């Protein structure tokens, strides 16, 4: 039975499709375990905009929780940081 979670190789491929803003949100979230509101404050975005970006990020990376997203962020943080504009 195939796993619902995306394989590491496929996830890495999809990480390349993340926008610069999505990457900023992932790194900001991972840096401090912040709420959507606090991430928005740090990046000058509304809480709703952060939620919309997180929805897109979850879909692109095939995750369904903040915990899984933060784990990916730690695993791929160098790639996420070096690809920021």
MOPAC internal coordinates of N, CA, C and O (Angstrom, degrees):
PM7 1SCF
backbone

  N    0.0000 0     0.00 0     0.00 0    0    0    0
  C    1.4502 1     0.00 0     0.00 0    1    0    0
  C    1.5337 1   108.78 1     0.00 0    2    1    0
  O    1.2310 1   119.29 1   -58.84 1    3    2    1
  N    1.3480 1   118.96 1   121.16 1    3    2    1
  C    1.4613 1   120.94 1  -177.24 1    5    3    2
  C    1.5339 1   111.70 1   -67.69 1    6    5    3
  O    1.2310 1   121.64 1   -34.98 1    7    6    5
  N    1.2966 1   114.46 1   145.02 1    7    6    5
  C    1.4527 1   120.93 1   179.23 1    9    7    6
  C    1.5235 1   110.29 1   -72.81 1   10    9    7
  O    1.2310 1   120.91 1   -33.54 1   11   10    9
  N    1.3357 1   115.87 1   146.46 1   11   10    9
  C    1.4585 1   120.00 1   176.17 1   13   11   10
  C    1.5231 1   110.90 1   -72.94 1   14   13   11
  O    1.2310 1   120.98 1   153.01 1   15   14   13
  N    1.3229 1   115.73 1   -26.99 1   15   14   13
  C    1.4612 1   120.38 1   178.83 1   17   15   14
  C    1.5211 1   109.71 1   -75.72 1   18   17   15
  O    1.2310 1   120.55 1   -39.69 1   19   18   17
  N    1.2898 1   116.55 1   140.31 1   19   18   17
  C    1.4480 1   122.46 1  -179.88 1   21   19   18
  C    1.5231 1   110.29 1   -70.07 1   22   21   19
  O    1.2310 1   120.18 1   -37.01 1   23   22   21
  N    1.3172 1   117.26 1   142.99 1   23   22   21
  C    1.4626 1   120.41 1   177.24 1   25   23   22
  C    1.5247 1   109.82 1   -64.70 1   26   25   23
  O    1.2310 1   120.89 1   -22.23 1   27   26   25
  N    1.3337 1   115.91 1   157.77 1   27   26   25
  C    1.4653 1   120.91 1  -178.74 1   29   27   26
  C    1.5171 1   113.00 1   -57.65 1   30   29   27
  O    1.2310 1   120.27 1   139.43 1   31   30   29
  N    1.3170 1   117.09 1   -40.57 1   31   30   29
  C    1.4606 1   121.05 1  -178.20 1   33   31   30
  C    1.5368 1   110.89 1   -66.67 1   34   33   31
  O    1.2310 1   120.61 1   134.89 1   35   34   33
  N    1.3205 1   116.44 1   -45.11 1   35   34   33
  C    1.4636 1   120.10 1   178.56 1   37   35   34
  C    1.5184 1   110.69 1   -65.44 1   38   37   35
  O    1.2310 1   120.52 1   141.17 1   39   38   37
  N    1.3340 1   116.61 1   -38.83 1   39   38   37
  C    1.4670 1   120.25 1  -179.95 1   41   39   38
  C    1.5199 1   109.88 1   -63.12 1   42   41   39
  O    1.2310 1   120.11 1   136.73 1   43   42   41
  N    1.3358 1   117.40 1   -43.27 1   43   42   41
  C    1.4554 1   121.44 1   179.08 1   45   43   42
  C    1.5201 1   110.50 1   -59.88 1   46   45   43
  O    1.2310 1   120.12 1   137.83 1   47   46   45
  N    1.3230 1   117.37 1   -42.17 1   47   46   45
  C    1.4630 1   121.34 1   177.00 1   49   47   46
  C    1.5318 1   110.46 1   -59.83 1   50   49   47
  O    1.2310 1   120.64 1   136.88 1   51   50   49
  N    1.3302 1   116.39 1   -43.12 1   51   50   49
  C    1.4613 1   120.22 1  -179.16 1   53   51   50
  C    1.5244 1   112.40 1   -73.23 1   54   53   51
  O    1.2310 1   120.00 1   156.19 1   55   54   53
  N    1.3222 1   117.60 1   -23.81 1   55   54   53
  C    1.4653 1   119.61 1   176.65 1   57   55   54
  C    1.5198 1   110.58 1   -61.45 1   58   57   55
  O    1.2310 1   120.91 1   148.11 1   59   58   57
  N    1.3158 1   115.86 1   -31.89 1   59   58   57
  C    1.4574 1   119.86 1   179.91 1   61   59   58
  C    1.5198 1   111.78 1   -67.28 1   62   61   59
  O    1.2310 1   120.01 1   161.57 1   63   62   61
  N    1.3372 1   117.58 1   -18.43 1   63   62   61
  C    1.4655 1   120.65 1   179.34 1   65   63   62
  C    1.5274 1   112.39 1   -87.08 1   66   65   63
  O    1.2310 1   119.97 1   175.82 1   67   66   65
  N    1.3387 1   117.66 1    -4.18 1   67   66   65
  C    1.4617 1   120.45 1   178.85 1   69   67   66
  C    1.5195 1   110.37 1   -68.95 1   70   69   67
  O    1.2310 1   120.92 1   -39.74 1   71   70   69
  N    1.3210 1   115.84 1   140.26 1   71   70   69
  C    1.4628 1   120.14 1   176.00 1   73   71   70
  C    1.5274 1   109.23 1   -76.09 1   74   73   71
  O    1.2310 1   120.89 1   -14.13 1   75   74   73
  N    1.3120 1   115.91 1   165.87 1   75   74   73
  C    1.4586 1   120.81 1   176.89 1   77   75   74
  C    1.5259 1   111.49 1   -58.32 1   78   77   75
  O    1.2310 1   120.24 1   138.57 1   79   78   77
  N    1.3191 1   117.15 1   -41.43 1   79   78   77
  C    1.4654 1   120.88 1   179.61 1   81   79   78
  C    1.5275 1   111.05 1   -65.63 1   82   81   79
  O    1.2310 1   120.41 1   139.09 1   83   82   81
  N    1.3338 1   116.82 1   -40.91 1   83   82   81
  C    1.4645 1   119.74 1   177.57 1   85   83   82
  C    1.5242 1   110.48 1   -61.51 1   86   85   83
  O    1.2310 1   120.33 1   139.98 1   87   86   85
  N    1.3163 1   116.98 1   -40.02 1   87   86   85
  C    1.4606 1   121.09 1   178.00 1   89   87   86
  C    1.5279 1   110.99 1   -64.53 1   90   89   87
  O    1.2310 1   120.42 1   139.61 1   91   90   89
  N    1.3307 1   116.81 1   -40.39 1   91   90   89
  C    1.4692 1   120.59 1   177.29 1   93   91   90
  C    1.5258 1   110.86 1   -61.34 1   94   93   91
  O    1.2310 1   120.83 1   137.37 1   95   94   93
  N    1.3116 1   116.02 1   -42.63 1   95   94   93
  C    1.4592 1   120.60 1  -179.60 1   97   95   94
  C    1.5238 1   110.40 1   -63.87 1   98   97   95
  O    1.2310 1   120.00 1   135.24 1   99   98   97
  N    1.3151 1   117.60 1   -44.76 1   99   98   97
  C    1.4664 1   121.01 1   179.09 1  101   99   98
  C    1.5243 1   110.08 1   -59.43 1  102  101   99
  O    1.2310 1   120.42 1   131.70 1  103  102  101
  N    1.3168 1   116.81 1   -48.30 1  103  102  101
  C    1.4689 1   120.29 1  -178.01 1  105  103  102
  C    1.5296 1   111.93 1   -65.73 1  106  105  103
  O    1.2310 1   120.21 1   140.59 1  107  106  105
  N    1.3126 1   117.21 1   -39.41 1  107  106  105
  C    1.4678 1   120.84 1   179.16 1  109  107  106
  C    1.5194 1   110.22 1   -66.14 1  110  109  107
  O    1.2310 1   120.67 1   137.32 1  111  110  109
  N    1.3199 1   116.32 1   -42.68 1  111  110  109
  C    1.4605 1   121.43 1   178.69 1  113  111  110
  C    1.5274 1   110.76 1   -63.10 1  114  113  111
  O    1.2310 1   120.78 1   135.04 1  115  114  113
  N    1.3190 1   116.11 1   -44.96 1  115  114  113
  C    1.4640 1   120.83 1  -178.22 1  117  115  114
  C    1.5248 1   112.02 1   -68.40 1  118  117  115
  O    1.2310 1   120.26 1   148.23 1  119  118  117
  N    1.3286 1   117.12 1   -31.77 1  119  118  117
  C    1.4600 1   120.95 1  -176.26 1  121  119  118
  C    1.5164 1   112.59 1   -64.85 1  122  121  119
  O    1.2310 1   120.16 1   148.47 1  123  122  121
  N    1.3209 1   117.31 1   -31.53 1  123  122  121
  C    1.4497 1   116.53 1  -174.53 1  125  123  122
  C    1.5043 1   116.36 1  -142.79 1  126  125  123
  O    1.2310 1   119.49 1  -173.08 1  127  126  125
  N    1.3096 1   118.58 1     6.92 1  127  126  125
  C    1.4576 1   119.97 1  -178.25 1  129  127  126
  C    1.5161 1   111.47 1    58.84 1  130  129  127
  O    1.2310 1   120.61 1  -139.39 1  131  130  129
  N    1.3145 1   116.43 1    40.61 1  131  130  129
  C    1.4565 1   122.36 1  -174.06 1  133  131  130
  C    1.5254 1   112.42 1   -78.63 1  134  133  131
  O    1.2310 1   121.44 1   -21.25 1  135  134  133
  N    1.3145 1   114.86 1   158.75 1  135  134  133
  C    1.4618 1   121.18 1   173.43 1  137  135  134
  C    1.5337 1   108.52 1   -75.06 1  138  137  135
  O    1.2310 1   120.76 1   -14.22 1  139  138  137
  N    1.3184 1   116.16 1   165.78 1  139  138  137
  C    1.4691 1   119.95 1   176.69 1  141  139  138
  C    1.5259 1   110.49 1   -58.46 1  142  141  139
  O    1.2310 1   120.69 1   140.09 1  143  142  141
  N    1.3138 1   116.28 1   -39.91 1  143  142  141
  C    1.4680 1   120.61 1   179.98 1  145  143  142
  C    1.5370 1   110.66 1   -62.22 1  146  145  143
  O    1.2310 1   120.56 1   135.88 1  147  146  145
  N    1.3412 1   116.54 1   -44.12 1  147  146  145
  C    1.4662 1   119.94 1  -179.12 1  149  147  146
  C    1.5289 1   112.12 1   -69.47 1  150  149  147
  O    1.2310 1   120.22 1   142.73 1  151  150  149
  N    1.3286 1   117.19 1   -37.27 1  151  150  149
  C    1.4718 1   120.22 1   174.54 1  153  151  150
  C    1.5260 1   108.49 1   -60.57 1  154  153  151
  O    1.2310 1   120.61 1   134.61 1  155  154  153
  N    1.3144 1   116.43 1   -45.39 1  155  154  153
  C    1.4650 1   120.92 1   178.48 1  157  155  154
  C    1.5160 1   112.69 1   -59.05 1  158  157  155
  O    1.2310 1   120.78 1   137.03 1  159  158  157
  N    1.3098 1   116.11 1   -42.97 1  159  158  157
  C    1.4792 1   119.51 1   178.71 1  161  159  158
  C    1.5196 1   111.11 1   -61.33 1  162  161  159
  O    1.2310 1   120.46 1   136.86 1  163  162  161
  N    1.3215 1   116.72 1   -43.14 1  163  162  161
  C    1.4708 1   119.74 1  -178.54 1  165  163  162
  C    1.5248 1   112.14 1   -67.14 1  166  165  163
  O    1.2310 1   120.49 1   149.22 1  167  166  165
  N    1.3383 1   116.67 1   -30.78 1  167  166  165
  C    1.4715 1   120.20 1  -176.13 1  169  167  166
  C    1.5245 1   112.84 1  -106.76 1  170  169  167
  O    1.2310 1   120.35 1  -170.90 1  171  170  169
  N    1.3340 1   116.94 1     9.10 1  171  170  169
  C    1.4726 1   122.63 1  -178.96 1  173  171  170
  C    1.5271 1   111.61 1    57.31 1  174  173  171
  O    1.2310 1   120.90 1  -131.99 1  175  174  173
  N    1.3174 1   115.89 1    48.01 1  175  174  173
  C    1.4580 1   123.15 1   177.63 1  177  175  174
  C    1.5198 1   109.10 1  -126.40 1  178  177  175
  O    1.2310 1   120.44 1   -23.38 1  179  178  177
  N    1.3232 1   116.76 1   156.62 1  179  178  177
  C    1.4603 1   119.23 1   174.35 1  181  179  178
  C    1.5222 1   109.41 1   -77.24 1  182  181  179
  O    1.2310 1   121.04 1   -20.57 1  183  182  181
  N    1.3186 1   115.62 1   159.43 1  183  182  181
  C    1.4585 1   120.66 1   178.07 1  185  183  182
  C    1.5338 1   110.13 1   -59.95 1  186  185  183
  O    1.2310 1   120.32 1   141.02 1  187  186  185
  N    1.3186 1   116.99 1   -38.98 1  187  186  185
  C    1.4621 1   121.15 1   178.97 1  189  187  186
  C    1.5140 1   112.75 1   -63.22 1  190  189  187
  O    1.2310 1   120.59 1   142.17 1  191  190  189
  N    1.3269 1   116.47 1   -37.83 1  191  190  189
  C    1.4667 1   120.48 1   178.42 1  193  191  190
  C    1.5214 1   110.09 1   -66.59 1  194  193  191
  O    1.2310 1   120.17 1   139.04 1  195  194  193
  N    1.3193 1   117.28 1   -40.96 1  195  194  193
  C    1.4674 1   120.97 1   177.39 1  197  195  194
  C    1.5259 1   109.42 1   -61.42 1  198  197  195
  O    1.2310 1   119.98 1   135.79 1  199  198  197
  N    1.3317 1   117.65 1   -44.21 1  199  198  197
  C    1.4606 1   121.32 1   178.67 1  201  199  198
  C    1.5254 1   111.20 1   -59.58 1  202  201  199
  O    1.2310 1   120.64 1   136.88 1  203  202  201
  N    1.3262 1   116.38 1   -43.12 1  203  202  201
  C    1.4705 1   120.30 1   179.87 1  205  203  202
  C    1.5307 1   110.57 1   -63.58 1  206  205  203
  O    1.2310 1   120.48 1   136.63 1  207  206  205
  N    1.3215 1   116.69 1   -43.37 1  207  206  205
  C    1.4673 1   120.32 1   177.98 1  209  207  206
  C    1.5335 1   110.54 1   -63.14 1  210  209  207
  O    1.2310 1   120.13 1   136.98 1  211  210  209
  N    1.3293 1   117.35 1   -43.02 1  211  210  209
  C    1.4618 1   120.24 1   179.67 1  213  211  210
  C    1.5260 1   111.15 1   -62.66 1  214  213  211
  O    1.2310 1   120.27 1   141.08 1  215  214  213
  N    1.3120 1   117.09 1   -38.92 1  215  214  213
  C    1.4672 1   120.24 1   176.34 1  217  215  214
  C    1.5284 1   110.18 1   -58.40 1  218  217  215
  O    1.2310 1   120.58 1   133.51 1  219  218  217
  N    1.3198 1   116.49 1   -46.49 1  219  218  217
  C    1.4691 1   120.93 1   179.14 1  221  219  218
  C    1.5263 1   111.50 1   -64.47 1  222  221  219
  O    1.2310 1   120.41 1   139.28 1  223  222  221
  N    1.3175 1   116.81 1   -40.72 1  223  222  221
  C    1.4668 1   121.65 1   179.51 1  225  223  222
  C    1.5291 1   109.94 1   -62.59 1  226  225  223
  O    1.2310 1   120.50 1   132.31 1  227  226  225
  N    1.3263 1   116.66 1   -47.69 1  227  226  225
  C    1.4765 1   120.49 1   179.28 1  229  227  226
  C    1.5256 1   110.36 1   -56.81 1  230  229  227
  O    1.2310 1   121.27 1   135.73 1  231  230  229
  N    1.3094 1   115.18 1   -44.27 1  231  230  229
  C    1.4737 1   120.21 1  -178.65 1  233  231  230
  C    1.5262 1   110.98 1   -64.60 1  234  233  231
  O    1.2310 1   120.36 1   133.57 1  235  234  233
  N    1.3275 1   116.91 1   -46.43 1  235  234  233
  C    1.4666 1   120.96 1  -178.78 1  237  235  234
  C    1.5187 1   112.29 1   -63.59 1  238  237  235
  O    1.2310 1   120.29 1   141.13 1  239  238  237
  N    1.3293 1   117.05 1   -38.87 1  239  238  237
  C    1.4633 1   120.93 1  -175.37 1  241  239  238
  C    1.5261 1   113.61 1   -95.00 1  242  241  239
  O    1.2310 1   120.40 1   174.55 1  243  242  241
  N    1.3113 1   116.85 1    -5.45 1  243  242  241
  C    1.4564 1   120.05 1   177.93 1  245  243  242
  C    1.5143 1   114.09 1    68.75 1  246  245  243
  O    1.2310 1   120.72 1  -144.84 1  247  246  245
  N    1.3254 1   116.24 1    35.16 1  247  246  245
  C    1.4666 1   120.55 1   176.69 1  249  247  246
  C    1.5247 1   108.97 1  -113.01 1  250  249  247
  O    1.2310 1   120.93 1   -18.53 1  251  250  249
  N    1.3241 1   115.83 1   161.47 1  251  250  249
  C    1.4572 1   118.57 1   179.83 1  253  251  250
  C    1.5261 1   113.13 1  -131.96 1  254  253  251
  O    1.2310 1   120.90 1  -161.76 1  255  254  253
  N    1.3320 1   115.89 1    18.24 1  255  254  253
  C    1.4702 1   118.29 1   177.42 1  257  255  254
  C    1.5286 1   110.29 1  -152.50 1  258  257  255
  O    1.2310 1   121.95 1   -23.94 1  259  258  257
  N    1.3165 1   113.86 1   156.06 1  259  258  257
  C    1.4635 1   120.91 1   175.85 1  261  259  258
  C    1.5239 1   110.21 1   -61.90 1  262  261  259
  O    1.2310 1   120.70 1   140.89 1  263  262  261
  N    1.3166 1   116.27 1   -39.11 1  263  262  261
  C    1.4581 1   120.99 1  -178.33 1  265  263  262
  C    1.5267 1   110.36 1   -59.94 1  266  265  263
  O    1.2310 1   120.38 1   134.63 1  267  266  265
  N    1.3260 1   116.89 1   -45.37 1  267  266  265
  C    1.4689 1   120.89 1   178.62 1  269  267  266
  C    1.5260 1   110.25 1   -64.34 1  270  269  267
  O    1.2310 1   120.52 1   140.60 1  271  270  269
  N    1.3345 1   116.60 1   -39.40 1  271  270  269
  C    1.4638 1   120.19 1   179.49 1  273  271  270
  C    1.5277 1   111.30 1   -64.69 1  274  273  271
  O    1.2310 1   120.40 1   136.95 1  275  274  273
  N    1.3162 1   116.84 1   -43.05 1  275  274  273
  C    1.4652 1   120.62 1   179.21 1  277  275  274
  C    1.5287 1   110.49 1   -64.98 1  278  277  275
  O    1.2310 1   120.12 1   142.04 1  279  278  277
  N    1.3195 1   117.38 1   -37.96 1  279  278  277
  C    1.4708 1   120.58 1   177.17 1  281  279  278
  C    1.5257 1   110.49 1   -61.51 1  282  281  279
  O    1.2310 1   120.20 1   137.93 1  283  282  281
  N    1.3147 1   117.22 1   -42.07 1  283  282  281
  C    1.4699 1   121.68 1   176.91 1  285  283  282
  C    1.5215 1   109.66 1   -64.12 1  286  285  283
  O    1.2310 1   120.76 1   137.95 1  287  286  285
  N    1.3167 1   116.15 1   -42.05 1  287  286  285
  C    1.4680 1   120.40 1  -179.10 1  289  287  286
  C    1.5279 1   111.12 1   -59.87 1  290  289  287
  O    1.2310 1   120.29 1   137.71 1  291  290  289
  N    1.3279 1   117.06 1   -42.29 1  291  290  289
  C    1.4580 1   119.75 1   178.42 1  293  291  290
  C    1.5243 1   111.46 1   -67.61 1  294  293  291
  O    1.2310 1   120.52 1   140.35 1  295  294  293
  N    1.3101 1   116.62 1   -39.65 1  295  294  293
  C    1.4594 1   121.13 1  -179.32 1  297  295  294
  C    1.5265 1   111.89 1   -66.40 1  298  297  295
  O    1.2310 1   120.37 1   143.63 1  299  298  297
  N    1.3350 1   116.90 1   -36.37 1  299  298  297
  C    1.4659 1   121.70 1  -173.93 1  301  299  298
  C    1.5285 1   112.71 1  -116.75 1  302  301  299
  O    1.2310 1   119.99 1  -155.97 1  303  302  301
  N    1.3349 1   117.63 1    24.03 1  303  302  301
  C    1.4658 1   119.69 1  -173.95 1  305  303  302
  C    1.5273 1   113.64 1   -60.62 1  306  305  303
  O    1.2310 1   119.60 1   143.52 1  307  306  305
  N    1.3327 1   118.37 1   -36.48 1  307  306  305
  C    1.4661 1   119.54 1   179.56 1  309  307  306
  C    1.5226 1   110.81 1   -63.34 1  310  309  307
  O    1.2310 1   120.76 1   135.38 1  311  310  309
  N    1.3096 1   116.15 1   -44.62 1  311  310  309
  C    1.4573 1   120.24 1   178.21 1  313  311  310
  C    1.5302 1   110.99 1   -62.91 1  314  313  311
  O    1.2310 1   120.14 1   138.65 1  315  314  313
  N    1.3164 1   117.34 1   -41.35 1  315  314  313
  C    1.4551 1   120.81 1   179.75 1  317  315  314
  C    1.5293 1   111.20 1   -65.19 1  318  317  315
  O    1.2310 1   119.78 1   137.91 1  319  318  317
  N    1.3240 1   118.02 1   -42.09 1  319  318  317
  C    1.4646 1   121.89 1  -178.73 1  321  319  318
  C    1.5097 1   112.37 1   -69.06 1  322  321  319
  O    1.2310 1   120.22 1   137.73 1  323  322  321
  N    1.3243 1   117.18 1   -42.27 1  323  322  321
  C    1.4633 1   120.22 1  -174.97 1  325  323  322
  C    1.5181 1   112.49 1   -74.96 1  326  325  323
  O    1.2310 1   120.07 1   165.11 1  327  326  325
  N    1.3194 1   117.48 1   -14.89 1  327  326  325
  C    1.4531 1   119.32 1  -178.57 1  329  327  326
  C    1.5192 1   112.80 1   -99.90 1  330  329  327
  O    1.2310 1   120.22 1  -173.24 1  331  330  329
  N    1.3260 1   117.19 1     6.76 1  331  330  329
  C    1.4667 1   119.54 1   176.44 1  333  331  330
  C    1.5205 1   110.01 1   -72.89 1  334  333  331
  O    1.2310 1   121.13 1   -32.30 1  335  334  333
  N    1.3311 1   115.44 1   147.70 1  335  334  333
  C    1.4867 1   118.77 1   179.32 1  337  335  334
  C    1.5128 1   112.02 1   -65.62 1  338  337  335
  O    1.2310 1   120.10 1   180.00 1  339  338  337

